[in-house]
Amino acid sequence: VPAKTYDTGAYHEPGAIGIVFKIVHAFLYLVQPNSFPQGKQINYFCLKYRFVIDVFPPENVVLTLQAIYYEIGFIVSAALGLLFILLLPLVGLCFCMCRCCDNCGGEMHQRQKKNADCQRSCFATFLFVASLIIRQVVGVLCAYAANQHLTNQVRGAKKLVNSNFKDLKIFLNDTPAQIDYLVSQYNTTKDKALSDLNSCFLTKAFFKKFHILAAIRETKEALENVSVSVEVLQEGTERLHANLTDVKMHLSNTLSDSACNAAQAASTCNIIRNSLSQLNINANFSGLPGVNSQLAKVNDVLKIDLSSLVQKVSFNDTPDLVVNQTRNILSDIRSVLESIGSNITTFTKMLPVQKIVTDLMVYLTQSETYVQDYFPLVEQYDFYRWLGCLILCCMVVLILVFYYLGLLCGTCGYDKHASPTTRGCISNTGGNFLMAGVGFSFLFSWVLMIVVVLTFVTGGNVEKLVCEPFEDKNLFKILDTPYLLNQHWKNYLAGIIFKNPNVNLTFEKVYSDCKENKGIYTSLHLEHLFNINELLNISMYTEDVALRIEHIQINLSKIILLDEIGKENLLNFSSSGIDGIDFSAYLTEINKSVTKVDLLSFANDLEARADQLPKGALENALKGHANNIRMIHNQQVVPLEQAMSTLNQSIRLLKRTSSELMVKVKNVISAVNAAQNLINNNASQVIVQETKKYMDTIIGYFEQYIEWVKESIAVEVAACKPIANVVDTAVDIFLCSYIADSVNTFWFGLGGSSMFLIPAIIFAVKLSKYYRRMDTEDVYDDFENIPMKTTENGNNGYHKEHLYGIHNPVFT
């Protein structure tokens, strides 16, 4: 079945950020490790949502507790987030008021300790590592990457949406053409059946081809080939013998030259002289017996054209008799074939396929126009979302900047020899930056946590209640829960399509079949609307024809297959004397070579011997004789070898034919007599049997056609892969991969940053004491290292540098 290729690949590869997505999924599993709710839980939740249940019987209380248990991870996490939102601003307010009262580190006085440098280094390290590096890498970068990933996917979503619309249009446009193709292929089946019907099949019930006629012709051709080949071989061997004799004589004369008596040539000439006896013929065909008498007898048999006699009797008279007496049956069969085709065409025209396709195409076009019109608005709103998320990230970055500047200025400007009241401007600026970071942390933390809690509850539940159940198909099982979507329907999808909710049609099965690219007929169980088995049930068309075949009566008693003249000719052929040929004599000579030695080898050897002789007339003469021998081989030996090959084939054919000739003739005569008896006594019975076989053959054609149609409709026609792609695109890609994963990663990063604000605040407050310039400091006695109590200025052991204007060293 012709089918188009769909372009949409409903699969999303997130890239490098996919590692973060997996970490977030693992975190969500820790928060919510419970399995997806099943059965009564889902029924209760959905019915409760639809306000069907107004009272709370014990079972509903249990289900409510189960729901709380299922969501306990999200509930606890959200509660902690709300606690963070409420307490951190309150703590910040109290902290500010406390510092205003010179408490909670607000007093600009630093007590001197021997381990002050160690504490300062530890606070700076903890603030840098635990708060800044972790929060920046895990927090801000993850949040920003998720924010940018969602924007990039929204910008590229238009191409995926257009691809889905394109595939749906191909799906709708291609379906009518595929149905027309299936209907048109019925004509191929019908034409094959009619072709067999018009080939006069009934005559084949009585006659076999007389292979003996071909055997007679083959025997004649073989005898002619033997006769001609023997004459050619006899003449050729005589001429070859004469030429070889001349060559030997001339070679002997050449070797008698005085040059051969020389010491250098004597041994070579003797070798050549001794080999001259090999130049002679080996096979002798002059004594072979002829086959002219056998050939003459076969020609006498062939004077009576036995094949035309059989053709005249069987294939001229019999078909007319049989066809005339079975004309009505054949006409009924043709009518049945035409009726089936007419019914199929009428039925397909009754199906509202074109109307459904047209309506869906209009709806699809409107939907595509709607998406195209509103997609710029989606991109605009996504820009606002991206800007808002960027502002949230910038809030964290602003706090990070203050902390980094505080660490940088404090570390670079810190002078360990300076007293707390005489610290430099850079160091003091670093401490102020740290406190500014603390202040902004209190200001922004609750805003960040509100966003984290909202996105966490929303995105986390979408992942656990939609994306994961969709991946393992539990979501479809929920939709297939009896009486869930409609309290009166067991199967909602079957109720919508067939108006019969008892049909076993489920969302899960439809999605799975479409995912495997099966046909819409199989996926939606459309046999409940129209059954192709009833349409293509050929048995209801052939019952009447089969009944009429049972009562066929044929009279062929006037037909004579082979008369006495034909039989006599066959017997004359069997006694033609072919079996009297002396095949062994022929095969003996055929198996011999034409000459005793291979003339080409002899010529090459002679030329090689000539090269061993001194340069001169003797060498040239021997080489001339070698060339003459090669010419004899090419012009006489090669044709003789070809004639021997033809003779070999013909003799072996005659030998094989002679051994089976009498048996073949008797078998042919017996077969003709049996066929004649069959015609005279059992013609009608044979006609009925053969007609039934023919009907079975026709039914076989249509059974193959029906099976092909069923298989095509189930798998290829209206393959609904685009429908599954639309669902995958909407849920798996857009909702889960684009939105849910990005939102979850965003709150994961932003939440991590927000949680690290607490230790960052503590370490920053502690560290700022070591960077900021103090108003007072501890005063020590130089000799006893005991703090002095200056009661006159009201500071118990403190010294105000701006009152006394002197520098007090710090013990280290």
C-alpha positions in Angstrom: 0.0 0.0 0.0 1.5 3.4 -1.0 2.3 5.4 2.1 4.1 8.7 2.8 6.9 9.1 5.3 6.2 11.2 8.4 8.7 13.8 9.4 8.1 14.3 13.1 10.4 12.6 15.5 8.7 12.8 18.9 11.9 12.6 20.9 13.8 15.3 22.8 17.4 15.2 23.6 18.1 18.0 26.2 21.9 18.0 25.8 24.3 18.8 28.6 21.6 20.1 30.9 20.1 16.7 30.8 22.5 15.7 33.6 20.9 18.4 35.8 17.5 17.1 34.8 18.4 13.7 36.1 19.7 15.1 39.4 16.4 16.9 39.8 14.4 13.7 39.0 16.5 11.9 41.7 15.7 14.7 44.2 12.0 14.5 43.4 12.2 10.7 44.0 13.6 11.4 47.4 10.8 13.8 48.1 8.1 11.6 46.6 9.1 7.9 46.4 5.5 6.6 46.6 4.1 4.7 43.6 1.4 6.3 41.4 -2.1 6.1 43.0 -4.4 3.4 41.6 -8.0 2.3 41.7 -10.2 3.7 44.4 -7.8 6.5 45.2 -8.1 7.9 41.7 -11.9 7.5 41.6 -12.1 9.3 44.9 -9.9 12.2 43.9 -11.7 12.7 40.6 -15.2 12.4 42.0 -14.3 14.6 44.9 -13.0 17.2 42.4 -16.4 17.0 40.6 -18.3 17.6 43.9 -20.0 14.3 43.7 -19.2 13.3 47.2 -20.8 15.5 49.9 -20.3 13.3 52.9 -17.2 11.7 54.4 -17.9 8.0 55.1 -15.0 6.1 56.8 -13.7 4.9 53.4 -13.3 8.4 52.1 -11.5 9.4 55.3 -9.0 6.5 54.7 -8.6 7.6 51.1 -8.0 11.2 52.2 -5.3 10.0 54.5 -3.8 7.9 51.7 -3.7 11.0 49.6 -2.0 13.0 52.3 0.5 10.1 52.7 1.1 10.2 48.9 1.8 13.9 49.0 3.6 14.0 52.3 6.9 14.8 50.8 5.6 17.8 48.9 3.5 18.9 51.9 6.5 18.8 54.3 8.7 20.5 51.8 6.1 23.2 51.1 5.6 23.7 54.8 9.3 24.2 55.3 9.3 26.7 52.5 6.4 28.6 54.0 8.1 28.6 57.3 11.2 30.0 55.6 9.0 32.7 53.9 7.5 33.7 57.3 10.4 33.5 59.6 13.3 34.8 57.6 11.9 38.3 57.1 10.8 38.3 60.8 14.2 37.2 61.9 15.7 39.9 59.7 13.5 42.5 61.2 14.4 41.4 64.8 18.0 41.2 63.8 18.0 44.8 62.5 16.3 46.0 65.7 18.7 44.1 67.8 21.7 45.6 66.1 20.2 49.1 66.4 20.3 48.5 70.1 24.0 47.6 69.9 23.3 43.9 70.3 23.6 41.0 67.9 26.9 42.3 66.7 25.7 45.8 66.3 28.0 47.2 68.8 31.0 48.7 67.1 33.5 47.1 69.5 35.5 44.0 69.0 37.0 42.0 71.8 40.5 40.9 71.1 41.3 37.2 71.2 44.5 35.3 70.5 42.7 33.1 67.9 41.2 36.1 66.0 43.1 35.4 62.8 42.1 31.8 62.8 38.4 32.7 63.3 38.6 35.3 60.5 40.2 32.8 58.1 37.6 30.1 58.9 34.7 32.5 58.5 36.0 33.8 55.2 36.6 30.2 53.9 33.2 29.0 54.9 31.5 32.0 53.4 33.4 31.6 50.2 33.1 27.8 49.8 29.9 26.8 51.5 27.9 29.8 50.4 29.3 31.4 47.4 30.8 28.7 45.3 28.1 26.1 45.9 25.3 28.6 45.7 26.7 30.2 42.5 27.5 27.0 40.6 24.6 24.8 41.8 22.1 27.6 42.3 22.4 30.6 40.0 23.9 28.7 37.0 21.4 25.9 37.2 18.5 28.4 37.5 19.8 30.6 34.6 20.5 27.5 32.4 17.0 26.2 33.0 15.5 29.6 32.3 17.4 29.9 29.0 16.7 26.3 28.0 13.0 26.9 28.3 13.2 30.0 26.2 15.3 28.3 23.5 12.8 25.4 23.3 9.8 27.7 23.1 11.5 29.5 20.2 12.2 26.2 18.4 8.8 24.7 19.2 7.2 26.3 16.1 9.1 23.9 13.8 8.0 20.9 15.8 4.4 22.1 15.8 4.4 22.7 12.0 5.9 19.2 11.6 3.0 17.7 13.5 0.4 19.6 11.5 2.1 18.5 8.3 2.1 14.9 9.3 -1.6 15.1 10.3 -2.4 16.6 6.9 -0.5 13.8 5.2 -2.4 11.3 7.3 -5.8 12.7 6.3 -5.0 13.2 2.6 -3.3 9.8 2.2 -6.1 7.8 3.7 -8.7 8.0 0.9 -6.0 7.3 -1.7 -5.0 4.2 0.2 -8.6 3.0 0.4 -9.0 3.5 -3.3 -5.8 1.6 -3.9 -7.2 -1.4 -1.9 -10.4 -1.3 -3.9 -8.6 -1.1 -7.3 -6.5 -4.1 -6.5 -9.7 -6.2 -6.6 -9.6 -5.7 -10.3 -6.3 -7.4 -10.5 -7.7 -10.4 -8.7 -10.8 -10.4 -10.9 -8.8 -10.1 -14.1 -6.6 -13.1 -13.1 -9.7 -15.2 -12.4 -11.3 -14.2 -15.7 -8.1 -14.9 -17.6 -8.1 -18.4 -16.3 -11.8 -18.7 -17.1 -11.2 -17.7 -20.7 -8.4 -20.2 -21.3 -10.7 -23.2 -21.9 -9.4 -24.9 -18.8 -11.9 -27.8 -19.2 -10.0 -29.4 -22.1 -7.1 -29.9 -19.7 -9.0 -32.5 -17.9 -8.6 -35.1 -20.6 -5.3 -34.6 -22.5 -1.7 -34.7 -21.6 0.9 -33.4 -24.0 2.3 -36.3 -26.1 6.0 -36.0 -25.2 6.6 -38.9 -27.5 6.2 -36.6 -30.5 9.1 -34.5 -29.3 11.1 -37.7 -28.7 10.5 -38.7 -32.3 11.7 -35.4 -33.6 14.8 -35.4 -31.3 15.6 -39.0 -32.6 15.4 -37.8 -36.1 17.7 -34.8 -35.5 20.2 -37.1 -33.6 20.3 -39.6 -36.5 20.9 -36.8 -39.0 23.7 -35.4 -36.8 25.3 -38.8 -36.5 25.2 -39.3 -40.3 26.6 -35.9 -41.1 29.2 -36.0 -38.4 30.5 -39.4 -39.4 30.9 -38.3 -43.0 32.7 -35.1 -41.9 35.0 -37.1 -39.6 35.8 -39.7 -42.3 36.7 -37.1 -44.8 38.6 -34.9 -42.3 40.7 -37.8 -40.9 41.7 -38.9 -44.5 42.8 -35.3 -45.3 44.6 -35.0 -42.0 46.4 -38.3 -42.5 47.7 -37.1 -45.8 48.9 -33.8 -44.5 50.7 -35.3 -41.6 52.4 -37.8 -43.9 53.7 -34.9 -46.0 55.0 -33.1 -42.9 56.9 -36.2 -41.7 58.4 -36.6 -45.1 59.6 -33.0 -45.3 60.9 -33.1 -41.8 62.9 -36.3 -42.6 64.4 -34.6 -45.7 65.4 -31.6 -43.5 67.0 -33.7 -40.9 69.0 -35.5 -43.6 70.8 -32.3 -44.2 74.6 -32.3 -43.5 74.1 -29.6 -40.9 72.6 -32.3 -38.6 75.9 -34.2 -38.7 77.7 -31.4 -36.8 78.5 -32.1 -33.2 76.3 -29.3 -31.8 73.2 -30.4 -33.8 73.5 -34.2 -34.0 71.8 -35.0 -30.6 68.9 -32.5 -31.3 68.3 -33.9 -34.8 68.2 -37.4 -33.5 65.6 -36.5 -30.8 63.4 -34.8 -33.5 63.9 -37.8 -35.9 62.7 -40.2 -33.2 59.6 -38.2 -32.5 58.3 -38.2 -36.1 56.4 -41.4 -35.5 53.9 -39.5 -33.3 52.7 -37.4 -36.2 49.8 -39.7 -37.1 46.0 -39.9 -36.6 44.6 -41.7 -33.6 40.9 -42.1 -34.3 39.6 -44.1 -37.3 36.0 -43.4 -38.3 36.1 -45.2 -41.6 34.9 -48.5 -40.1 31.8 -47.1 -38.2 28.4 -48.4 -39.3 25.9 -46.0 -40.9 22.5 -45.0 -39.6 20.7 -44.4 -42.8 18.2 -47.2 -42.5 17.1 -46.1 -39.0 16.8 -42.5 -40.3 14.6 -43.6 -43.2 12.2 -45.4 -40.9 11.9 -42.4 -38.6 11.1 -40.2 -41.6 8.4 -42.6 -42.7 6.8 -42.3 -39.2 6.9 -38.5 -39.3 5.2 -38.4 -42.7 1.9 -38.7 -40.8 1.6 -35.6 -38.6 0.6 -37.2 -35.4 0.6 -33.9 -33.5 -1.8 -32.2 -35.9 -4.1 -35.3 -35.6 -4.2 -34.9 -31.8 -4.6 -31.2 -32.0 -7.5 -31.5 -34.4 -9.3 -34.0 -32.2 -8.7 -32.6 -28.8 -8.3 -28.9 -29.1 -10.8 -28.1 -31.8 -13.8 -30.2 -31.1 -13.6 -30.7 -27.3 -13.6 -27.1 -26.2 -16.6 -26.2 -28.3 -18.6 -29.1 -26.9 -17.6 -28.4 -23.3 -17.9 -24.7 -23.4 -21.3 -24.8 -25.1 -22.6 -27.2 -22.5 -21.2 -25.2 -19.6 -21.8 -21.7 -20.9 -24.3 -20.8 -18.2 -22.0 -21.9 -15.4 -19.2 -19.8 -16.8 -21.6 -16.8 -17.1 -22.6 -17.3 -13.5 -19.0 -17.2 -12.4 -18.4 -14.0 -14.3 -21.5 -12.5 -12.7 -20.3 -13.4 -9.2 -16.9 -11.8 -9.8 -18.6 -8.6 -11.2 -21.0 -8.6 -8.3 -18.3 -8.8 -5.7 -16.5 -5.8 -7.3 -19.7 -3.8 -7.6 -20.5 -4.4 -3.9 -17.0 -3.4 -2.7 -17.2 -0.2 -4.8 -20.7 0.6 -3.5 -19.8 -0.1 0.1 -16.7 2.2 0.0 -18.7 5.0 -1.6 -21.2 4.6 1.3 -18.5 5.1 3.9 -18.3 8.8 4.9 -14.5 8.8 4.6 -14.2 11.8 2.4 -16.7 13.8 4.6 -14.8 12.9 7.7 -11.5 13.8 6.1 -12.9 17.1 4.9 -14.3 18.1 8.3 -11.1 17.1 10.0 -9.0 19.0 7.5 -11.1 22.1 8.1 -10.7 21.8 11.8 -6.9 21.0 11.4 -6.5 24.1 9.2 -8.3 26.3 11.7 -6.2 24.9 14.6 -3.0 25.5 12.7 -4.1 29.1 11.9 -4.9 29.6 15.6 -1.5 28.3 16.6 0.3 30.4 14.1 -1.6 33.6 15.1 -1.1 33.1 18.8 2.5 31.8 18.7 4.0 35.3 18.7 1.9 36.0 21.8 3.3 32.9 23.4 6.8 34.0 22.6 6.1 37.5 24.0 4.8 36.1 27.3 7.7 33.7 27.4 10.0 36.8 27.1 8.2 38.3 30.2 8.7 35.0 32.0 12.3 34.9 31.0 12.9 38.5 32.2 11.2 37.8 35.5 13.3 34.7 36.1 16.4 36.6 35.1 15.5 39.3 37.7 15.2 36.6 40.3 18.6 35.3 39.3 20.0 38.8 39.4 18.8 39.2 43.0 20.9 36.3 44.0 23.8 37.6 41.9 23.5 41.0 43.6 23.9 39.3 47.0 26.8 37.3 45.6 28.4 40.5 44.3 28.2 42.2 47.7 29.7 39.1 49.3 32.5 38.8 46.8 33.3 42.5 47.0 33.3 42.2 50.8 35.7 39.2 50.7 37.9 40.9 48.1 38.1 44.3 49.9 38.3 42.8 53.3 41.0 40.3 52.4 43.1 42.7 50.4 42.7 45.7 52.8 43.1 43.8 56.1 46.2 44.7 58.2 46.8 42.4 61.0 49.0 45.0 62.8 46.2 47.6 62.7 43.9 47.8 65.7 40.1 47.4 65.2 39.7 51.2 65.6 42.4 52.0 63.0 41.5 49.6 60.2 41.9 50.9 56.7 39.3 52.2 54.4 39.4 49.2 52.1 39.0 46.7 54.9 36.1 48.8 56.3 34.5 48.9 52.9 34.7 45.1 52.7 32.9 44.7 55.9 30.2 47.2 54.8 29.7 45.1 51.6 29.3 42.0 53.6 26.6 43.7 55.8 24.9 45.0 52.6 24.8 41.4 51.3 23.2 40.4 54.6 20.6 43.2 54.3 19.7 42.3 50.7 19.5 38.6 51.8 16.8 39.4 54.3 15.0 41.6 51.7 15.1 39.2 48.8 15.0 35.8 50.5 11.2 35.6 51.1 10.5 36.7 47.5 12.8 34.0 46.2 11.3 31.3 48.4 7.8 32.2 47.4 8.7 31.6 43.8 10.6 28.4 44.8 7.6 27.0 46.7 5.1 27.8 44.0 7.2 26.3 41.2 8.2 23.3 43.4 4.6 22.3 44.2 3.5 22.9 40.6 6.4 21.5 38.7 7.0 18.6 41.1 3.5 17.4 41.0 3.4 17.7 37.2 6.4 15.5 37.0 5.1 12.9 39.5 1.4 12.9 38.5 1.7 13.5 34.7 5.1 12.9 33.2 6.2 9.7 35.0 2.7 8.1 34.7 2.7 9.1 31.0 6.1 7.4 30.5 5.0 4.1 32.0 1.4 4.5 30.6 -0.2 4.6 34.1 -1.8 7.9 33.1 -3.8 6.1 30.3 -4.8 3.4 32.8 -6.3 6.2 35.0 -8.2 7.6 32.0 -9.5 4.0 31.3 -10.8 3.6 34.8 -14.5 2.6 34.5 -17.1 5.3 35.2 -14.4 7.9 35.9 -14.9 10.4 33.1 -18.5 9.6 32.8 -20.3 8.0 35.7 -22.7 6.1 33.4 -20.0 4.7 31.0 -17.7 1.9 31.6 -15.4 2.7 28.7 -15.4 6.4 28.0 -13.6 6.3 24.6 -16.0 3.6 23.3 -19.0 5.6 24.4 -17.7 8.7 22.5 -16.9 6.8 19.3 -19.4 4.0 19.1 -22.1 5.2 21.6 -21.6 1.8 23.2 -19.5 2.1 26.4 -19.4 -1.7 26.7 -16.9 -2.1 23.8 -13.4 -2.8 25.1 -11.7 0.3 23.7 -9.1 2.0 25.9 -6.9 5.0 25.7 -3.9 2.9 26.5 -4.5 0.4 23.7 -5.2 3.2 21.1 -2.0 5.0 22.1 0.1 1.8 22.0 -1.2 0.8 18.6 -0.7 4.3 17.2 2.8 4.3 18.7 3.5 1.1 16.7 2.1 2.9 13.6 -0.8 0.5 13.2 -3.8 1.4 11.1 -6.6 3.4 12.5 -9.1 0.6 11.8 -7.2 -1.7 14.2 -6.4 1.0 16.8 -10.0 2.2 17.2 -11.7 -1.2 16.6 -13.7 0.2 13.8 -15.1 -3.3 13.0 -17.8 -2.3 15.4 -18.9 0.4 12.9 -18.3 -1.6 9.6 -17.0 -5.1 9.3 -14.9 -5.8 6.2 -15.2 -9.6 6.8 -18.9 -9.4 6.0 -18.2 -7.3 2.9 -15.6 -9.7 1.6 -17.3 -12.9 2.5 -17.1 -14.7 -0.9 -19.0 -17.8 0.3 -22.3 -16.0 0.2 -21.7 -15.3 -3.5 -20.5 -18.8 -4.5 -23.1 -21.1 -2.9 -25.6 -20.9 -5.9 -22.8 -21.4 -8.4 -21.5 -24.5 -6.5 -25.0 -26.0 -6.5 -25.3 -25.6 -10.3 -21.9 -27.2 -10.8 -23.1 -30.3 -9.1 -25.7 -30.9 -11.8 -23.5 -30.4 -14.9 -24.0 -33.1 -17.6 -21.5 -33.3 -20.5 -21.6 -35.7 -23.5 -18.3 -36.2 -25.2 -18.8 -39.7 -26.6 -18.2 -38.6 -30.2 -14.6 -37.6 -29.5 -11.8 -40.0 -30.6 -8.4 -39.0 -29.3 -6.2 -41.3 -31.4 -7.2 -43.6 -34.2 -5.6 -46.9 -35.3 -3.3 -45.1 -37.9 -1.8 -43.0 -35.1 -1.2 -46.0 -32.9 0.4 -47.9 -35.8 2.8 -45.1 -36.4 3.8 -45.1 -32.8 4.5 -48.8 -33.0 6.5 -48.4 -36.2 8.7 -45.8 -34.5 9.4 -48.2 -31.6 10.7 -50.8 -34.2 12.8 -48.4 -36.2 16.0 -50.2 -35.3 17.6 -47.5 -33.2 18.4 -50.0 -30.5 20.5 -52.0 -33.1 23.1 -49.3 -33.5 26.6 -50.3 -32.4 26.9 -47.5 -29.8 30.1 -48.9 -28.2 32.0 -48.7 -31.5 31.0 -45.0 -31.9 31.8 -44.2 -28.3 35.2 -46.0 -28.5 36.3 -43.8 -31.4 34.8 -40.7 -30.0 36.7 -41.1 -26.7 40.0 -41.1 -28.7 41.9 -38.0 -29.6 42.2 -37.0 -33.2 46.0 -37.4 -33.4 48.4 -39.4 -31.3 50.1 -36.3 -30.1 48.9 -32.8 -29.5 50.0 -30.9 -32.6 50.4 -27.6 -30.8 52.7 -29.1 -28.2 54.7 -30.9 -30.8 55.1 -27.7 -32.8 56.2 -25.8 -29.7 58.7 -28.5 -28.8 60.0 -28.6 -32.4 60.5 -24.8 -32.3 62.3 -25.0 -28.9 64.6 -27.7 -30.3 65.3 -25.5 -33.3 66.4 -22.7 -31.0 69.1 -25.0 -29.6 70.7 -25.4 -33.0 73.2 -22.9 -34.5 71.8 -20.1 -36.4 71.3 -21.0 -40.0 69.2 -22.7 -42.7 68.5 -25.8 -40.6 67.0 -23.7 -37.7 64.8 -21.7 -40.1 63.6 -24.8 -41.8 62.6 -26.5 -38.6 60.7 -23.4 -37.4 58.9 -23.4 -40.8 57.8 -27.0 -40.3 56.5 -26.0 -36.7 54.4 -23.2 -38.1 53.0 -25.6 -40.8 52.0 -28.1 -38.0 50.2 -25.3 -36.1 48.3 -24.4 -39.3 47.2 -28.0 -39.7 46.0 -28.1 -36.1 43.9 -24.9 -36.5 42.4 -25.7 -39.9 41.8 -29.5 -39.6 42.1 -30.8 -36.1 39.8 -28.2 -34.4 36.9 -28.7 -36.8 37.3 -32.5 -36.4 37.1 -32.1 -32.6 33.9 -30.0 -32.9 32.4 -32.7 -35.2 33.3 -35.4 -32.6 31.6 -33.4 -29.9 28.4 -33.2 -31.9 28.6 -36.9 -32.7 29.1 -37.7 -29.0 25.9 -35.8 -28.0 23.8 -37.4 -30.7 25.0 -40.9 -30.0 24.4 -40.6 -26.3 20.9 -39.2 -27.0 20.1 -42.1 -29.3 21.5 -44.6 -26.8 19.3 -43.1 -24.0 16.2 -43.0 -26.3 16.6 -46.5 -27.6 16.6 -47.9 -24.0 13.3 -46.3 -23.2 11.6 -46.2 -26.6 9.4 -49.2 -26.4 8.3 -48.4 -22.8 7.4 -44.8 -23.8 5.3 -45.9 -26.8 3.4 -48.4 -24.7 2.8 -45.8 -22.0 1.5 -43.3 -24.5 -0.9 -45.8 -26.1 -2.1 -46.8 -22.6 -2.7 -43.2 -21.6 -4.6 -42.5 -24.7 -6.8 -45.5 -24.2 -7.5 -44.5 -20.6 -8.3 -40.9 -21.6 -10.7 -42.2 -24.3 -12.4 -44.4 -21.7 -12.7 -41.4 -19.4 -14.3 -39.3 -22.1 -16.8 -41.9 -23.0 -17.9 -42.9 -19.5 -17.0 -40.2 -16.9 -16.9 -36.9 -18.7 -19.5 -35.1 -16.6 -17.9 -36.3 -13.3 -14.5 -35.0 -14.4 -15.9 -31.7 -15.6 -17.6 -31.2 -12.2 -14.3 -32.1 -10.3 -12.2 -29.8 -12.5 -14.8 -27.0 -12.2 -14.7 -27.4 -8.4 -10.9 -27.2 -8.5 -11.2 -24.1 -10.6 -13.7 -22.6 -8.2 -11.3 -23.4 -5.4 -8.5 -21.7 -7.3 -10.7 -18.6 -7.7 -11.7 -18.6 -4.1 -8.0 -18.9 -3.3 -7.3 -15.8 -5.3 -9.9 -13.9 -3.3 -8.8 -15.4 0.0 -5.4 -14.0 -0.7 -6.9 -10.7 -1.6 -9.0 -10.6 1.5 -6.1 -11.5 3.8 -4.0 -8.8 2.1 -6.8 -6.3 2.6 -7.1 -7.2 6.2 -3.4 -7.0 6.8 -3.1 -3.7 5.0 -6.1 -2.1 6.8 -4.7 -3.3 10.1 -1.1 -2.1 9.6 -0.7 0.2 6.7 -4.0 2.0 5.8 -4.3 5.3 7.8 -1.3 4.4 10.0 -2.0 6.6 13.0 1.6 7.3 14.1 0.9 11.1 13.7 -1.8 10.9 16.4 0.7 9.3 18.9 3.3 11.9 17.8 0.9 14.7 18.7 0.2 13.2 22.1 4.0 12.7 22.7 4.7 16.2 21.5 2.1 17.8 23.7 2.8 15.8 26.9 6.2 14.3 26.7 8.1 17.0 24.9 6.2 20.3 25.5 4.8 19.8 29.0 7.4 17.5 30.5 10.7 17.9 28.6 10.4 21.7 27.9 8.3 23.1 30.7 8.4 20.7 33.7 12.1 19.8 33.5 13.0 23.5 33.0 10.7 24.7 35.8 11.9 22.0 38.2 15.6 22.7 37.5 14.9 26.5 38.0 13.4 26.0 41.5 16.1 23.5 42.3 18.8 26.0 41.6 17.0 29.0 43.0 15.9 27.0 46.1 19.5 25.9 46.7 20.7 29.4 46.5 17.9 30.6 48.9 18.7 27.9 51.4 22.4 28.8 51.4 21.4 32.4 52.3 21.1 31.4 55.9 24.7 30.2 56.5 25.9 33.0 54.3 24.2 35.5 56.6 25.8 34.0 59.7 29.3 33.8 58.2 29.0 37.3 56.7 27.9 38.9 60.0 30.7 37.1 61.9 33.3 38.0 59.3 32.3 41.7 59.0 33.5 42.3 62.6 37.0 41.6 61.4 36.9 43.9 58.5 34.9 46.9 59.7 36.5 49.8 61.7 35.3 49.7 65.3 34.5 52.7 67.5 36.1 51.1 70.6 38.5 48.4 71.4 39.9 46.6 74.4 42.7 48.4 76.4 45.4 46.3 78.1 48.0 47.1 80.8 51.4 46.8 79.2 52.8 44.9 82.2 50.1 42.8 83.6 48.0 42.2 80.4 44.9 43.0 82.4 42.1 45.1 80.9 41.9 48.5 82.6 38.7 49.8 83.9 38.2 53.5 83.0 35.4 54.5 85.2 35.8 58.1 84.3 34.5 57.7 80.9 31.9 55.2 81.8 33.3 52.4 79.6 34.1 49.3 81.6 37.6 48.4 80.3 36.9 50.2 76.9 38.8 53.0 75.4 37.4 55.4 72.9 40.1 56.5 70.6 38.3 59.6 69.4 38.3 60.9 73.0 42.0 60.3 73.8 43.5 60.6 70.4 46.2 57.9 71.2 46.9 54.5 69.5 46.6 51.4 71.7 48.5 48.4 70.4 46.8 45.0 70.2 48.5 42.0 71.7 48.8 39.2 69.2 
